[in-house]
């Protein structure tokens, strides 16, 4: 079974970073998928997304609307 968590965000980079940090514990990586939809943020949200794509490529996905 896979658990999918879908997050929509807009200009909340630091809040997104804190949220992702709490959602991605090492012991659930085999059952978790995190998808973040960025609604064309103008802050550093894309930097946060790239960071987590690098840290957790097996469970992390992102898209820009």
Helices and strands as residue ranges (DSSP letters): E 3-9, H 13-23, G 26-28, E 32-38, H 45-55, E 60-64
